Amino acid sequence: KEPVPADAFRPSYGDRQQTIYLARNLHRELLLNLPRPEKFPALPPMAKAYAAPWLEVVFFGQDGASYQKEYGRAACQLGVETTLSLLMDYKPEEKEPLLINYVQYAVDIYGLVKNGFHGWVAWGGWGSGRKWPIVFAGIMLGDPEMAHINKRLPKAQFGEDMQTMVDKGWSG
């Protein structure tokens, strides 16, 4: 058996194929270097939030690890702050732990839905915040199946898709 490369992401705990993704394949050149607003002088410690696996097969919280953002609004906010931070002009070595940990989180949850997990339905704000990490990781890894998750897995459920409407709503 061949040794696993040193830059390998841990296979998803839900991936029966134990797919290996490599950090060397991340398209870091896609990360912008936007000037940071004065409010953000140092990179926030968000990498710690994604440092350990999140138990994403439970719902309505209280069953996951104490460090994870279980409620969808909080997961979305952390994902937005993570992505925006990765697009700002921090030094590459400052961004690297955050990039690696965020992509690892996406690999974990992608492995779940790709192997039959139904996804995260939009029960109020609970199911949101899981689609974007997968799409982002797919873009960064150059993996079109991840980047276009709805094409690959049209039955996978994401709160983001269920709370978006294109039509005339109740307000006209």
Phi, psi and chi 1 to 4 in degrees:
 res  aa     phi    psi   chi1   chi2   chi3   chi4
   1 LYS       -  134.3 -169.2  172.2  178.5  175.7
   2 GLU   -75.2  143.7  -68.5 -175.4   36.0      -
   3 PRO   -68.2  151.9   20.7  -26.8      -      -
   4 VAL   -77.8  133.5  177.0      -      -      -
   5 PRO   -59.1  150.3  -22.1   31.5      -      -
   6 ALA   -62.5  -26.7      -      -      -      -
   7 ASP   -97.8   19.3   67.4  -25.8      -      -
   8 ALA   -75.8  138.4      -      -      -      -
   9 PHE   -76.1  147.6  -73.7   96.5      -      -
  10 ARG   -63.3  133.9  179.2 -171.0   68.0 -109.2
  11 PRO   -60.9  148.9  -17.4   27.8      -      -
  12 SER   -59.6  140.9  168.1      -      -      -
  13 TYR   -67.1  -10.9   57.3   86.7      -      -
  14 GLY  -109.3    5.4      -      -      -      -
  15 ASP   -97.0  107.8 -175.0   -5.7      -      -
  16 ARG   -64.5  -27.4  -66.9 -177.9 -165.6  113.4
  17 GLN   -83.1  -11.0  -67.2   81.1   32.8      -
  18 GLN    53.0   49.8  -63.7  -68.2  -77.4      -
  19 THR   -59.6  134.2  -52.5      -      -      -
  20 ILE  -106.1  124.6  -61.0  -69.9      -      -
  21 TYR  -109.2  148.2  -62.8   94.3      -      -
  22 LEU  -114.6  136.6  -57.3  174.0      -      -
  23 ALA   -62.7  -28.6      -      -      -      -
  24 ARG   -64.9  -18.5   70.7 -175.7   84.0  152.2
  25 ASN   -89.4   -0.4  -65.0  -27.7      -      -
  26 LEU   -68.0  132.4  -71.7  168.5      -      -
  27 HIS   -86.9   73.2  -68.6  -83.1      -      -
  28 ARG   -62.1  -23.1  -67.4  170.7  179.2   85.6
  29 GLU   -65.6  -16.3   73.9  -81.2    1.8      -
  30 LEU   -78.6  -16.9  -63.5  175.6      -      -
  31 LEU   -75.2  122.3  -63.2  175.0      -      -
  32 LEU   -72.0  169.2  -55.8  175.7      -      -
  33 ASN  -126.1   61.7  -77.1  -57.8      -      -
  34 LEU   -68.6  143.6  -58.6  171.1      -      -
  35 PRO   -63.2  136.0    3.5   -3.9      -      -
  36 ARG   -76.5  138.9  -78.2  175.6  -81.6  155.7
  37 PRO   -64.5  156.2  -17.6   27.9      -      -
  38 GLU   -58.2  -25.8  -70.6 -179.9   28.0      -
  39 LYS   -65.3  -21.9  -77.2 -179.8  149.1 -178.4
  40 PHE  -115.4   66.7  -58.9  100.0      -      -
  41 PRO   -70.7  -30.6   25.1  -30.4      -      -
  42 ALA  -125.5  151.2      -      -      -      -
  43 LEU   -67.3  122.4 -173.3   64.2      -      -
  44 PRO   -61.4  155.8  -19.6   30.1      -      -
  45 PRO   -80.2   48.0   30.7  -35.0      -      -
  46 MET   -73.2  -23.5  -67.8  171.5  -68.6      -
  47 ALA   -57.2  -33.2      -      -      -      -
  48 LYS   -62.8  -32.3  -78.1 -175.6  173.8 -175.7
  49 ALA   -64.6  -26.5      -      -      -      -
  50 TYR  -109.5   11.5  -64.0  108.3      -      -
  51 ALA   -70.7  -28.4      -      -      -      -
  52 ALA  -119.5  157.2      -      -      -      -
  53 PRO   -61.4  141.6  -19.7   29.9      -      -
  54 TRP   -96.1  134.2  -72.2   24.0      -      -
  55 LEU   -82.2   99.8 -178.4   59.9      -      -
  56 GLU  -106.1   19.3  -72.2  -74.5   15.5      -
  57 VAL  -103.4    3.4  -65.4      -      -      -
  58 VAL  -106.2  166.5  -64.9      -      -      -
  59 PHE  -139.3  158.3 -148.1   60.9      -      -
  60 PHE    65.7   20.7  -61.8  117.9      -      -
  61 GLY    66.2 -171.9      -      -      -      -
  62 GLN    68.6   -7.3  -46.3  -50.4  -44.3      -
  63 ASP  -109.7  -13.2  -66.7  -30.3      -      -
  64 GLY   -85.4  177.9      -      -      -      -
  65 ALA   -67.8  153.1      -      -      -      -
  66 SER   -64.2  -21.5   61.3      -      -      -
  67 TYR   -88.3  -12.3   52.6   80.4      -      -
  68 GLN   -86.9  154.7   60.4 -176.2   92.8      -
  69 LYS   -94.2   94.6  -56.1  -67.4 -176.8 -164.9
  70 GLU   -78.6  -40.6  -61.6  173.0   80.7      -
  71 TYR   -71.2  135.3 -172.8   60.2      -      -
  72 GLY   -55.3  -41.2      -      -      -      -
  73 ARG   -60.0  -42.0 -172.3 -142.6   38.8   88.7
  74 ALA   -69.7  -38.8      -      -      -      -
  75 ALA   -64.2  -41.1      -      -      -      -
  76 CYS   -62.9  -46.2  -73.7      -      -      -
  77 GLN   -60.6  -44.9 -179.3  176.9  -16.1      -
  78 LEU   -63.8  -39.9 -176.5   58.9      -      -
  79 GLY   -64.5  -40.6      -      -      -      -
  80 VAL   -65.5  -46.6  166.1      -      -      -
  81 GLU   -63.2  -37.8  -69.5  172.9    0.3      -
  82 THR   -64.1  -50.9  -65.5      -      -      -
  83 THR   -62.3  -46.2  -54.9      -      -      -
  84 LEU   -61.3  -40.0  -72.7  174.0      -      -
  85 SER   -63.4  -38.6  -66.3      -      -      -
  86 LEU   -67.9  -20.2  -70.7  169.9      -      -
  87 LEU   -94.1   -2.9  -63.4  174.3      -      -
  88 MET   -92.7  171.2  -69.5 -173.8 -162.6      -
  89 ASP   -84.6   41.5   62.2   -5.1      -      -
  90 TYR   -72.4  158.5  -64.5  104.4      -      -
  91 LYS   -65.1  145.6  -65.5  176.0 -174.3  172.0
  92 PRO   -53.4  -39.3  -26.2   33.8      -      -
  93 GLU   -69.7  -23.3   58.9  -87.0   11.9      -
  94 GLU   -74.9  -37.6  -70.0  178.4  -70.8      -
  95 LYS   -77.2  -26.0  -69.3 -166.4 -126.3 -176.2
  96 GLU   -55.5  -48.3 -169.5   69.5    3.6      -
  97 PRO   -60.3  -38.4  -20.3   29.8      -      -
  98 LEU   -66.8  -44.0 -178.9   57.6      -      -
  99 LEU   -61.1  -48.5  176.1   61.8      -      -
 100 ILE   -62.4  -46.7  -64.5  -63.3      -      -
 101 ASN   -67.9  -37.2  -69.4   -4.2      -      -
 102 TYR   -69.2  -41.7 -167.8   53.5      -      -
 103 VAL   -66.2  -37.7  170.1      -      -      -
 104 GLN   -60.9  -43.2  178.4   64.2   66.7      -
 105 TYR   -57.0  -45.0  168.0   66.5      -      -
 106 ALA   -64.3  -41.1      -      -      -      -
 107 VAL   -59.0  -42.6  165.5      -      -      -
 108 ASP   -60.8  -49.7  -75.1  -17.1      -      -
 109 ILE   -76.3  -30.0   60.1  176.4      -      -
 110 TYR   -63.4  -41.5  176.1   63.1      -      -
 111 GLY   -59.1  -32.6      -      -      -      -
 112 LEU   -66.3  -53.6  -68.3  170.2      -      -
 113 VAL   -71.4  -32.0  -67.5      -      -      -
 114 LYS   -69.2  -20.9  132.5  177.5  154.1  172.9
 115 ASN  -108.9   23.3  -76.2  -82.5      -      -
 116 GLY   110.0   -9.7      -      -      -      -
 117 PHE   -64.4  135.9 -176.3   66.3      -      -
 118 HIS   -67.2  -23.8   58.9   79.8      -      -
 119 GLY   109.5 -156.2      -      -      -      -
 120 TRP  -127.6  101.9  -59.1  -89.8      -      -
 121 VAL   -75.1  160.3  -64.1      -      -      -
 122 ALA   -87.2   70.6      -      -      -      -
 123 TRP   -84.1   90.2  -74.8   98.7      -      -
 124 GLY    62.5 -123.2      -      -      -      -
 125 GLY   -97.9    4.3      -      -      -      -
 126 TRP   -69.3  -40.1  -78.8   98.1      -      -
 127 GLY   -88.1   -2.7      -      -      -      -
 128 SER   -82.0  164.4  -64.2      -      -      -
 129 GLY    96.0    2.0      -      -      -      -
 130 ARG  -105.4  -21.4  -81.7   71.4  176.4 -174.3
 131 LYS   -74.1  -49.3 -177.2  176.8 -178.1  179.1
 132 TRP   -57.0  -43.7  171.8 -114.4      -      -
 133 PRO   -56.7  -38.9  -23.8   32.6      -      -
 134 ILE   -66.4  -46.2  -64.5  170.7      -      -
 135 VAL   -61.9  -45.9  170.9      -      -      -
 136 PHE   -59.2  -47.8  176.9   80.3      -      -
 137 ALA   -62.4  -38.8      -      -      -      -
 138 GLY   -61.5  -41.1      -      -      -      -
 139 ILE   -64.8  -47.8  -67.4  167.1      -      -
 140 MET   -65.4  -34.0  -65.2  -55.5  -62.5      -
 141 LEU   -89.9   -6.2  -71.9  165.0      -      -
 142 GLY    68.0   32.0      -      -      -      -
 143 ASP  -106.3  101.8 -175.7  -34.5      -      -
 144 PRO   -64.1  -25.7   18.0  -24.8      -      -
 145 GLU   -69.5  -35.4  -69.2 -174.7   -5.2      -
 146 MET   -76.5  -45.1  -72.6  175.7   82.7      -
 147 ALA   -62.7  -29.6      -      -      -      -
 148 HIS  -119.1   59.3  -57.1  -77.8      -      -
 149 ILE   -56.7  -34.1 -173.4   72.5      -      -
 150 ASN   -70.3  -28.8  -69.3  102.5      -      -
 151 LYS   -73.1  -43.7  -73.6 -177.5 -176.6  178.1
 152 ARG   -68.7  -42.2  162.6   78.5  162.9   91.0
 153 LEU  -132.1   75.6  -59.6  165.7      -      -
 154 PRO   -63.7  -19.3   19.4  -27.5      -      -
 155 LYS   -91.6   -7.8  -68.3 -175.6  178.9 -179.4
 156 ALA   -65.5  137.0      -      -      -      -
 157 GLN  -106.4  131.3  -61.3  174.6  -36.4      -
 158 PHE  -131.8  132.4  -63.0   97.1      -      -
 159 GLY   -53.9  -34.4      -      -      -      -
 160 GLU   -60.1  -37.1  -65.4   91.5  -37.5      -
 161 ASP   -77.3  -29.2  -63.7  -27.9      -      -
 162 MET   -83.9  -14.0  -62.6  173.5  162.6      -
 163 GLN  -114.3   23.1  -65.9 -178.5  -21.5      -
 164 THR  -118.5  129.2  -56.4      -      -      -
 165 MET  -126.7  137.9 -179.6  177.0  157.6      -
 166 VAL  -124.0   94.6 -180.0      -      -      -
 167 ASP   173.5 -178.1 -158.4  -13.5      -      -
 168 LYS   -78.9  122.2  -73.3 -170.9  178.0 -174.8
 169 GLY   -90.5 -173.2      -      -      -      -
 170 TRP   -61.4  -24.3   63.2  -90.1      -      -
 171 SER   -92.3    0.8   62.9      -      -      -
 172 GLY    92.6      -      -      -      -      -
